[in-house]
Amino acid sequence: MEQSIAIALSVIVVYTAVLLIGKRFKLSSRYERAPRALNSWSALDKGIDPTDRDSA
C-alpha cells in the first residue's frame, strides 16, 4: 500500500515538473506554423489565378 502511494506521488511530481518546464521554455510553440506570404502556389489554394495581372 505504501509503495503504491509513493509511486503515485512520484508520478504527480514528475508530471508537474514536465508541465512547468514546458511552460517555461514554451516548447509547444516551437512547432506552430506561422502564416506564409501569399505566393503563386498558395494563391491557387485560395482560388486566385496567379496569371491574372493587375493593369492598374
Secondary structure, DSSP 8 states (H G I E B T S, - for coil): -HHHHHHHHHHHHHHHHHHHHHHHHT-GGGG--------HHHHHHTT--TT-----
